[in-house]
Amino acid sequence: MRSALMIAAMLLSTSVQAQQQIDPKVQARIDRILKKTPLIDGHNDIAEQLSENYRRSIDGLASGTDQRPEHPLMTDMARLHQGRVGGQFWSVYIDGTITGDAAIRETIQQIDIVHRMIAAYPNDLELARTADDVVRIHKRGKVASLIGIEGGRQIGGSLAALRQFYSLGARYMTLTHNQTTEWADSATDDPKYGGLSPFGVEVVHEMNRLGMLVDLSHVSADTMKDAIAASRAPVIFSHSSARGLVGHLRNVPDDVLRLLPANGGVVMVNFVPDFISNDVWHWGAEKNAEEARLKVFHRNSKAEVEAGLKAWEAANPRPPATVATVADHIDHVAKVAGYDHVGLGGDFDGIPYTPEGLTGVQDYPALLAELIRRGWSDRNLARLAGGNVLRALRRAEAVAASMKNEPAALSPVDTGQ
């Protein structure tokens, strides 16, 4: 985790330098686009940080959270406005190994953090439940705040819990996290079902009936295909990148990208250096191997393992990932799936380090400036920034309206079986 003031100062310096490099005419163009279309990010993990490191306190988030001496944050109200953020899906995350009623309870606690944060900063944030809410709140100069549940185990196998999470404001659910669940295969765990189980298909159907977006970040490629086939509404990938550029299993394969035009779905490109840079991905694997080696030789000393790993990192510095690296993935998704099917899902406050020039929520203009340099039109930038996910959300709402006469489904957990 990030903990040193030195790291925070370095990140702030890099961010300021990136912003200073934006030509005033380019910045004016970005501001013009984002005044009309809200920039909507698909995934921010500040609730997790507040839970793990700040005892769930929402104090002190107005500004300066990157200056905190321990556990500096990538998000605060001032920097959200600086980054021209118009809408944010606040991730509600719990460890994917937590199951049953405990998962439901901890998810409610995380949702409570988001609700309390919104209430504490009413001049900056407002809860959004619909696409129209997002547009209205953005026009008022606030950040439209939506909730995304990150992991299917958070419903505890209960469709009743899924419905209650929707009533609390959740507008997407990621079908898995890093673990294969009781009904869906994860990208980073052993498969059990070859995609979705029959109950997994039922979960997707109930999400369609509610108007909750099906989020396919973290799931296996087979689960992606099964969910796209099962869903009547567009799917999203709230924070994923392109496997055609980097083979990380968290990324989206090209054959899945080609399914999105028919579905209407959106890949919200992630900023995690391990996902977007082959060099960083391989460096991370080598670091993990060195850590495993050190643990074999220093089984009785955590301190020696940490010291050895620190020395290894000093001799093998992490390769850079940059704004341009992220832009490469955006370009790839746009090329394969189309400009109607790409968005932004930074994963700020959910990752230990970021690409250079994208150190926090204030830095989205730097990414848009890079795309402008590459020749992106205003129309395509608006689609990327938020137009595409707004369209997907509107379509999900329309599908739900068409299913309003279908009865709510009950799972075995709900019926006591």
C-alpha positions as CSV (number, residue, x, y, z in Angstrom):
1,M,0.0,0.0,0.0
2,R,1.0,3.6,-0.5
3,S,2.3,5.0,2.8
4,A,5.2,7.4,2.4
5,L,5.0,11.2,2.3
6,M,7.9,11.0,-0.3
7,I,5.7,9.0,-2.6
8,A,2.9,11.4,-2.2
9,A,5.1,14.4,-3.0
10,M,6.5,12.7,-6.1
11,L,3.0,11.9,-7.4
12,L,1.9,15.5,-6.8
13,S,4.9,16.8,-8.6
14,T,4.4,14.5,-11.6
15,S,0.7,15.5,-11.7
16,V,1.5,19.2,-11.7
17,Q,4.1,18.8,-14.5
18,A,1.6,16.8,-16.6
19,Q,-1.1,19.5,-16.3
20,Q,1.4,22.3,-17.0
21,Q,2.2,20.6,-20.3
22,I,-1.4,20.9,-21.6
23,D,-1.6,23.7,-24.2
24,P,-4.2,26.3,-23.1
25,K,-6.1,25.9,-26.4
26,V,-6.2,22.1,-25.9
27,Q,-7.4,22.6,-22.3
28,A,-10.1,24.9,-23.5
29,R,-11.3,22.3,-26.0
30,I,-11.3,19.6,-23.2
31,D,-13.3,22.0,-21.0
32,R,-15.8,22.6,-23.8
33,I,-16.3,18.9,-24.4
34,L,-16.7,18.1,-20.7
35,K,-19.1,20.9,-20.0
36,K,-21.5,19.2,-22.4
37,T,-20.8,15.6,-21.6
38,P,-19.9,14.4,-18.1
39,L,-16.6,12.6,-17.7
40,I,-17.8,9.3,-16.0
41,D,-15.2,7.0,-14.4
42,G,-16.2,3.4,-14.0
43,H,-14.2,2.5,-10.9
44,N,-12.8,4.3,-7.8
45,D,-11.9,2.4,-4.7
46,I,-11.7,5.2,-2.1
47,A,-14.3,3.4,0.0
48,E,-12.0,0.5,0.4
49,Q,-9.1,2.8,1.4
50,L,-11.3,4.5,4.0
51,S,-12.4,1.2,5.4
52,E,-8.9,-0.4,5.5
53,N,-6.8,2.6,6.6
54,Y,-9.1,5.2,8.1
55,R,-11.6,3.3,10.2
56,R,-14.3,4.1,7.7
57,S,-14.0,7.9,8.5
58,I,-15.0,10.3,5.7
59,D,-13.4,13.3,7.3
60,G,-10.8,15.4,5.5
61,L,-11.7,14.6,1.9
62,A,-12.2,18.2,0.8
63,S,-8.6,18.5,-0.4
64,G,-5.0,17.5,0.2
65,T,-5.5,13.8,0.7
66,D,-2.4,13.2,-1.4
67,Q,-0.4,15.0,1.3
68,R,-1.3,12.6,4.1
69,P,1.8,11.3,5.8
70,E,0.4,7.7,5.9
71,H,-1.8,6.1,3.2
72,P,-2.0,9.1,0.9
73,L,-5.1,9.0,-1.4
74,M,-5.6,9.6,-5.1
75,T,-9.0,11.2,-4.6
76,D,-10.5,14.2,-2.9
77,M,-13.2,16.8,-3.7
78,A,-10.9,19.5,-5.0
79,R,-9.1,17.1,-7.3
80,L,-12.3,15.6,-8.7
81,H,-13.2,19.1,-9.8
82,Q,-9.7,19.8,-11.1
83,G,-10.0,16.7,-13.2
84,R,-13.3,17.8,-14.6
85,V,-15.0,14.6,-13.3
86,G,-18.7,14.7,-13.9
87,G,-19.7,11.2,-12.7
88,Q,-18.1,8.5,-10.6
89,F,-19.0,4.9,-10.0
90,W,-17.8,4.4,-6.4
91,S,-16.7,0.8,-6.0
92,V,-18.0,-1.1,-3.1
93,Y,-15.5,-3.9,-2.6
94,I,-14.9,-6.7,-0.1
95,D,-12.5,-9.5,-0.2
96,G,-13.8,-12.2,-2.6
97,T,-13.1,-15.0,0.0
98,I,-15.9,-13.6,2.2
99,T,-19.2,-15.4,1.6
100,G,-22.8,-15.7,2.8
101,D,-24.3,-13.4,5.3
102,A,-20.9,-11.9,6.2
103,A,-20.5,-10.8,2.6
104,I,-23.9,-9.1,2.7
105,R,-23.1,-7.3,6.0
106,E,-19.7,-6.0,4.9
107,T,-21.1,-4.8,1.6
108,I,-23.7,-2.8,3.4
109,Q,-21.0,-1.3,5.5
110,Q,-19.1,-0.3,2.4
111,I,-22.3,1.2,0.8
112,D,-22.7,3.2,4.0
113,I,-19.3,4.7,3.6
114,V,-20.3,6.0,0.1
115,H,-23.6,7.3,1.3
116,R,-22.0,9.1,4.3
117,M,-19.3,10.6,2.0
118,I,-22.0,11.9,-0.4
119,A,-23.9,13.4,2.5
120,A,-20.7,15.0,4.0
121,Y,-19.8,16.8,0.8
122,P,-23.2,18.0,-0.6
123,N,-21.6,20.8,-2.6
124,D,-19.4,18.3,-4.5
125,L,-21.3,15.0,-4.7
126,E,-24.9,13.9,-5.2
127,L,-26.3,10.4,-5.5
128,A,-27.4,9.4,-9.0
129,R,-29.8,6.5,-9.6
130,T,-30.5,7.1,-13.3
131,A,-28.8,8.4,-16.5
132,D,-31.0,11.5,-16.3
133,D,-29.8,12.1,-12.7
134,V,-26.2,12.0,-13.9
135,V,-26.9,14.7,-16.6
136,R,-28.8,16.8,-14.1
137,I,-26.2,16.6,-11.4
138,H,-23.4,17.3,-13.8
139,K,-25.2,20.5,-15.1
140,R,-25.2,21.7,-11.4
141,G,-21.4,21.4,-11.3
142,K,-21.4,18.4,-9.0
143,V,-20.0,14.9,-9.4
144,A,-22.9,12.4,-10.0
145,S,-22.2,9.6,-7.7
146,L,-23.2,6.0,-8.6
147,I,-22.3,2.8,-6.8
148,G,-20.8,-0.4,-8.2
149,I,-20.6,-3.7,-6.3
150,E,-17.3,-5.4,-7.0
151,G,-17.9,-9.1,-6.8
152,G,-20.8,-11.5,-7.1
153,R,-20.2,-13.1,-3.7
154,Q,-21.4,-9.9,-2.1
155,I,-25.0,-11.0,-2.6
156,G,-24.4,-14.1,-0.6
157,G,-26.2,-16.2,-3.1
158,S,-29.4,-14.2,-2.5
159,L,-31.3,-12.4,-5.3
160,A,-33.2,-10.6,-2.5
161,A,-29.9,-9.1,-1.4
162,L,-29.2,-8.1,-5.0
163,R,-32.5,-6.2,-5.1
164,Q,-31.8,-4.5,-1.9
165,F,-28.4,-3.4,-3.0
166,Y,-30.1,-1.9,-6.1
167,S,-32.5,0.0,-3.8
168,L,-29.5,1.4,-2.0
169,G,-28.1,2.8,-5.2
170,A,-26.0,0.1,-6.7
171,R,-26.1,0.4,-10.5
172,Y,-23.6,-2.3,-11.5
173,M,-22.3,-5.5,-10.0
174,T,-19.0,-7.2,-11.1
175,L,-19.9,-10.9,-11.4
176,T,-16.7,-12.1,-9.8
177,H,-13.6,-10.7,-8.2
178,N,-10.4,-12.6,-8.2
179,Q,-12.1,-15.8,-7.0
180,T,-14.4,-18.1,-9.0
181,T,-17.7,-17.9,-7.2
182,E,-20.5,-20.5,-6.7
183,W,-21.9,-19.5,-10.1
184,A,-19.3,-17.7,-12.3
185,D,-15.7,-18.3,-13.3
186,S,-13.1,-15.6,-12.5
187,A,-10.3,-14.7,-14.8
188,T,-7.7,-15.3,-12.1
189,D,-8.9,-18.6,-10.5
190,D,-9.5,-22.1,-11.6
191,P,-12.7,-22.4,-13.7
192,K,-15.6,-24.5,-12.5
193,Y,-18.4,-23.9,-15.0
194,G,-16.8,-22.9,-18.3
195,G,-18.4,-19.5,-17.8
196,L,-21.7,-19.0,-16.0
197,S,-23.7,-21.7,-14.2
198,P,-27.5,-21.8,-14.6
199,F,-27.8,-19.7,-11.5
200,G,-25.3,-17.3,-12.9
201,V,-27.6,-16.8,-16.0
202,E,-30.5,-16.2,-13.6
203,V,-28.4,-13.5,-11.8
204,V,-27.9,-11.7,-15.1
205,H,-31.6,-12.0,-15.9
206,E,-32.5,-10.4,-12.5
207,M,-29.9,-7.6,-13.0
208,N,-31.6,-6.9,-16.4
209,R,-35.0,-6.8,-14.7
210,L,-33.8,-4.3,-12.2
211,G,-31.8,-2.1,-14.6
212,M,-28.4,-2.9,-13.0
213,L,-25.5,-3.0,-15.4
214,V,-23.7,-6.4,-15.7
215,D,-20.0,-5.7,-15.1
216,L,-17.5,-8.2,-16.6
217,S,-14.2,-6.9,-15.3
218,H,-12.5,-9.7,-13.3
219,V,-14.4,-12.6,-15.1
220,S,-13.0,-15.2,-17.4
221,A,-13.3,-14.9,-21.1
222,D,-15.9,-17.7,-21.1
223,T,-17.9,-15.9,-18.5
224,M,-17.7,-12.7,-20.6
225,K,-19.2,-14.6,-23.6
226,D,-21.9,-16.3,-21.5
227,A,-23.0,-13.1,-19.9
228,I,-23.1,-11.2,-23.2
229,A,-25.2,-13.9,-24.6
230,A,-27.5,-14.0,-21.6
231,S,-27.9,-10.2,-21.1
232,R,-30.7,-8.3,-22.8
233,A,-29.0,-5.0,-21.8
234,P,-25.5,-3.7,-22.6
235,V,-22.7,-5.0,-20.4
236,I,-19.8,-3.0,-19.1
237,F,-16.2,-3.7,-18.1
238,S,-15.9,-1.1,-15.3
239,H,-12.0,-1.3,-15.2
240,S,-10.4,-3.5,-17.8
241,S,-7.9,-3.0,-20.7
242,A,-7.0,-4.8,-24.0
243,R,-5.6,-8.3,-24.0
244,G,-4.6,-7.7,-27.6
245,L,-1.9,-5.5,-26.3
246,V,-1.0,-7.1,-23.0
247,G,-1.9,-10.7,-22.3
248,H,-2.9,-10.2,-18.6
249,L,-6.0,-12.3,-17.9
250,R,-7.7,-9.3,-16.4
251,N,-7.8,-7.8,-19.9
252,V,-10.5,-8.2,-22.6
253,P,-9.7,-10.5,-25.6
254,D,-10.3,-9.2,-29.1
255,D,-13.0,-11.8,-29.8
256,V,-15.0,-10.5,-26.9
257,L,-14.4,-6.9,-28.0
258,R,-16.0,-7.8,-31.3
259,L,-19.2,-8.9,-29.5
260,L,-19.8,-5.4,-28.1
261,P,-21.3,-3.7,-31.1
262,A,-24.3,-6.1,-31.1
263,N,-24.6,-5.9,-27.4
264,G,-24.0,-2.2,-26.9
265,G,-21.5,-2.7,-24.2
266,V,-18.6,-0.6,-23.0
267,V,-15.0,-1.4,-22.0
268,M,-13.9,1.3,-19.5
269,V,-10.1,1.2,-19.9
270,N,-8.1,0.7,-16.7
271,F,-4.9,2.5,-15.6
272,V,-3.2,-0.4,-13.7
273,P,0.4,-0.5,-14.9
274,D,0.5,-4.3,-14.7
275,F,-2.5,-4.5,-17.1
276,I,-1.4,-2.0,-19.6
277,S,2.4,-2.6,-19.9
278,N,4.0,-5.9,-20.8
279,D,7.2,-4.7,-19.2
280,V,5.5,-3.8,-15.9
281,W,3.5,-7.1,-16.0
282,H,6.7,-9.2,-16.4
283,W,8.5,-7.1,-13.8
284,G,5.7,-7.8,-11.3
285,A,6.0,-11.6,-12.1
286,E,9.8,-11.4,-11.5
287,K,9.2,-9.5,-8.2
288,N,6.8,-12.1,-7.0
289,A,9.3,-14.9,-7.9
290,E,12.0,-13.1,-5.9
291,E,9.7,-12.7,-2.9
292,A,8.8,-16.4,-3.0
293,R,12.6,-17.2,-3.2
294,L,13.3,-15.0,-0.2
295,K,10.6,-16.6,1.9
296,V,12.1,-20.0,1.3
297,F,15.5,-18.8,2.7
298,H,14.1,-16.6,5.5
299,R,11.1,-18.5,6.7
300,N,11.6,-17.2,10.3
301,S,12.2,-13.5,9.4
302,K,9.6,-11.3,7.7
303,A,12.0,-8.4,8.1
304,E,14.7,-10.1,6.1
305,V,12.3,-10.9,3.4
306,E,11.2,-7.3,3.2
307,A,14.8,-6.0,3.2
308,G,15.8,-8.5,0.5
309,L,12.8,-7.5,-1.6
310,K,13.6,-3.8,-1.2
311,A,17.2,-4.4,-2.3
312,W,15.9,-6.3,-5.3
313,E,13.6,-3.5,-6.3
314,A,16.5,-1.0,-6.0
315,A,18.5,-3.1,-8.4
316,N,15.5,-3.8,-10.7
317,P,13.5,-0.6,-10.9
318,R,9.9,-0.9,-12.1
319,P,9.6,0.0,-15.8
320,P,7.5,3.1,-16.6
321,A,3.9,3.1,-17.8
322,T,2.6,6.5,-19.0
323,V,-0.4,8.4,-20.2
324,A,0.5,7.2,-23.7
325,T,0.4,3.6,-22.5
326,V,-3.2,4.0,-21.4
327,A,-4.0,5.8,-24.6
328,D,-2.7,2.8,-26.6
329,H,-5.4,0.6,-24.9
330,I,-8.1,3.2,-25.6
331,D,-7.1,3.3,-29.2
332,H,-7.1,-0.5,-29.4
333,V,-10.5,-0.9,-27.9
334,A,-11.9,1.8,-30.2
335,K,-10.3,0.1,-33.3
336,V,-11.6,-3.4,-32.5
337,A,-14.9,-2.7,-30.9
338,G,-15.6,0.8,-32.2
339,Y,-15.7,4.3,-30.7
340,D,-19.2,3.6,-29.3
341,H,-17.8,1.0,-26.9
342,V,-14.9,2.5,-25.0
343,G,-14.8,4.5,-21.7
344,L,-12.7,5.2,-18.7
345,G,-12.2,3.1,-15.5
346,G,-9.1,4.4,-13.8
347,D,-9.2,2.2,-10.6
348,F,-7.8,5.1,-8.5
349,D,-7.3,4.3,-4.9
350,G,-7.5,0.6,-5.7
351,I,-3.9,0.3,-7.0
352,P,-0.5,0.7,-5.4
353,Y,1.0,2.9,-8.2
354,T,-0.2,4.5,-11.3
355,P,1.1,5.5,-14.8
356,E,3.3,8.5,-14.9
357,G,1.1,11.6,-15.4
358,L,-2.1,9.8,-14.2
359,T,-1.5,10.0,-10.4
360,G,-5.0,10.9,-9.3
361,V,-8.4,12.0,-10.3
362,Q,-7.1,15.4,-11.2
363,D,-5.2,14.0,-14.2
364,Y,-8.0,13.0,-16.7
365,P,-7.3,16.1,-18.9
366,A,-3.8,14.8,-19.5
367,L,-5.2,11.6,-21.0
368,L,-7.7,13.5,-23.2
369,A,-4.9,15.8,-24.3
370,E,-2.9,12.8,-25.4
371,L,-5.8,11.5,-27.4
372,I,-6.3,15.0,-29.0
373,R,-2.6,14.8,-30.0
374,R,-3.4,11.5,-31.7
375,G,-6.3,13.1,-33.7
376,W,-9.4,12.1,-31.8
377,S,-12.4,14.2,-32.7
378,D,-14.6,16.0,-30.2
379,R,-17.5,13.6,-30.9
380,N,-15.3,10.5,-30.1
381,L,-13.8,12.2,-27.0
382,A,-17.3,12.8,-25.7
383,R,-18.3,9.2,-26.3
384,L,-15.2,8.0,-24.5
385,A,-15.6,10.5,-21.6
386,G,-19.1,9.5,-20.7
387,G,-21.5,9.4,-23.6
388,N,-21.0,5.6,-24.1
389,V,-21.7,4.6,-20.6
390,L,-24.7,6.9,-20.3
391,R,-26.1,5.3,-23.4
392,A,-25.5,1.8,-21.9
393,L,-27.2,2.9,-18.6
394,R,-30.2,4.3,-20.5
395,R,-30.6,1.1,-22.4
396,A,-30.4,-0.9,-19.2
397,E,-33.2,1.3,-17.8
398,A,-35.3,0.7,-21.0
399,V,-34.8,-3.1,-20.7
400,A,-35.8,-3.0,-17.1
401,A,-39.0,-1.0,-18.1
402,S,-39.8,-3.7,-20.7
403,M,-39.4,-6.4,-18.0
404,K,-41.5,-4.7,-15.3
405,N,-44.2,-7.3,-15.4
406,E,-41.9,-10.2,-14.8
407,P,-41.9,-11.4,-11.2
408,A,-38.9,-11.1,-9.0
409,A,-36.9,-14.3,-8.9
410,L,-36.0,-16.2,-5.7
411,S,-32.8,-18.1,-5.1
412,P,-32.5,-21.3,-3.0
413,V,-31.0,-19.1,-0.2
414,D,-34.1,-16.9,-0.3
415,T,-36.5,-19.9,0.0
416,G,-34.5,-21.7,2.7
417,Q,-33.6,-24.6,0.5
